[in-house]
Amino acid sequence: MRAHSVLRRELAAVLGPRGLTLNDFEALYHLSRAEERRLRRIDLSDLLMLSPSGVTRLLDGLEAAGYIENVSCADDARVTWARLTDAGSETLECVGVNHADRLRQLFRETLSDSEVEDLTVLLARIPGVDAGSCVG
């Protein structure tokens, strides 16, 4: 738990100057990896482990910043998509590089290259963890 807290604090320091939270970053990240850079709000809620109202508040802020846009589903009026905008993609690319660099720096300050590789393999085995998002 302590390691998690340290990582969250360090990563928040990277995102804060852009006015982003860790949840904002994760939402933009998931949207960037989705087909057509869009996800249903309910799917994003599940991915972020937020309540539907929590994801609505999150997306409202991202929309106000111009990072996402809401798109109605042509086939089902009950469905609303959150779609990453070009501005959101550019912001994600910029903070994502800093985010990954900071993670690498934190791990490499205390772990050897082989330990980082081992940790990457071990973390990727946790259910629900995307192996491609582990620091290597």
CORDA-V963987 format. One record per helix or strand of 2 or more residues. SS is the DSSP state (A for helix, B for strand). FROM is the first residue (numbers start at 1). LEN is the number of residues. If there is no record, write none. Layout:
SS|FROM|LEN  SS|FROM|LEN
This chain:
A|2|15  A|22|12  A|35|3  B|38|3  A|41|8  A|52|13  B|68|5  B|80|5  A|86|25  A|113|12  A|131|3
